[in-house]
Amino acid sequence: MKLLTTAEVAAELNIGEDWVREHAAELGGIRAGRGPRAPLRFERRAIEAWIERQRVPLAPQFSRKPRRPGSPAVPAGVPLLPLPTRL
C-alpha cells in the first residue's frame, strides 16, 4: 500500500499543505517516525472516506400546507412597513 505525502493530499484536494497538516487527525494522518515533527503520511482510502463525510446532505423536503383564503401571510402583532402612495 502506497501512503500519500502531505503534498500529494494537498494536490488531490486542491488545498494548501498547511491545511492538510492542521487537519491531519481528521484525514487519518500517520506519523512516519517518532516525535511531533515526523513526516505525515495518509492512506488513500482514509482521504476518500473523509471526502464522503464532507458531502452536503440533500435538503429535506418540507410539505407546505396551503394557506387558507383570507388568512394573514404575516403573524398577528408583526408591524408592517407602510406602502408608498402614488400621486
C-alpha positions as CSV (number, residue, x, y, z in Angstrom):
1,M,0.0,0.0,0.0
2,K,1.4,3.4,-1.0
3,L,1.0,6.1,1.5
4,L,0.4,9.7,0.3
5,T,2.5,12.6,1.4
6,T,1.2,15.9,2.6
7,A,1.9,17.5,-0.8
8,E,0.1,14.7,-2.7
9,V,-3.0,15.0,-0.4
10,A,-3.0,18.8,-0.8
11,A,-2.8,18.5,-4.6
12,E,-5.6,16.0,-4.7
13,L,-7.9,18.1,-2.5
14,N,-6.8,21.3,-4.2
15,I,-5.9,22.9,-0.8
16,G,-2.7,24.0,0.9
17,E,-0.3,21.7,2.6
18,D,-0.7,23.8,5.8
19,W,-4.4,22.9,5.9
20,V,-3.6,19.3,5.4
21,R,-1.2,19.3,8.4
22,E,-3.7,21.2,10.6
23,H,-6.4,18.6,9.8
24,A,-4.2,15.5,9.8
25,A,-6.2,13.8,12.5
26,E,-9.5,14.3,10.6
27,L,-7.8,13.0,7.5
28,G,-6.4,9.9,9.2
29,G,-2.8,11.1,9.2
30,I,0.0,8.7,10.2
31,R,3.3,9.8,11.6
32,A,6.2,8.2,9.7
33,G,8.6,8.3,12.6
34,R,8.7,9.5,16.1
35,G,8.0,12.9,17.5
36,P,5.7,15.7,16.6
37,R,7.8,16.8,13.6
38,A,7.9,13.3,12.0
39,P,6.6,13.5,8.4
40,L,2.9,12.8,7.9
41,R,1.5,10.1,5.5
42,F,-2.0,9.3,4.5
43,E,-3.9,6.3,3.2
44,R,-5.9,6.9,0.1
45,R,-8.9,5.2,1.5
46,A,-8.9,7.4,4.6
47,I,-8.8,10.5,2.3
48,E,-11.7,9.1,0.2
49,A,-13.7,8.4,3.4
50,W,-13.1,11.9,4.6
51,I,-14.4,13.3,1.3
52,E,-17.6,11.2,1.6
53,R,-18.1,12.6,5.2
54,Q,-17.9,16.1,3.8
55,R,-20.8,15.7,1.3
56,V,-23.6,18.2,1.9
57,P,-26.8,16.3,2.6
58,L,-29.8,16.9,0.5
59,A,-32.2,19.4,1.9
60,P,-35.3,17.8,3.5
61,Q,-38.4,18.1,1.5
62,F,-40.9,20.1,3.6
63,S,-44.6,19.7,2.9
64,R,-46.1,23.1,2.7
65,K,-49.6,23.5,3.8
66,P,-51.5,25.8,1.5
67,R,-52.8,29.0,3.2
68,R,-56.5,29.3,3.9
69,P,-58.1,32.1,1.9
70,G,-58.2,35.2,3.9
71,S,-55.5,34.1,6.4
72,P,-52.8,36.6,7.0
73,A,-49.4,36.0,5.5
74,V,-47.8,37.6,8.5
75,P,-48.5,36.5,12.1
76,A,-50.6,38.9,14.1
77,G,-48.8,41.6,16.0
78,V,-46.0,42.0,13.5
79,P,-45.6,45.6,12.4
80,L,-45.7,46.1,8.6
81,L,-43.9,48.8,6.7
82,P,-46.3,51.3,5.0
83,L,-46.8,51.0,1.3
84,P,-45.7,54.0,-0.8
85,T,-48.6,56.1,-2.0
86,R,-48.9,57.1,-5.7
87,L,-49.7,60.7,-6.5
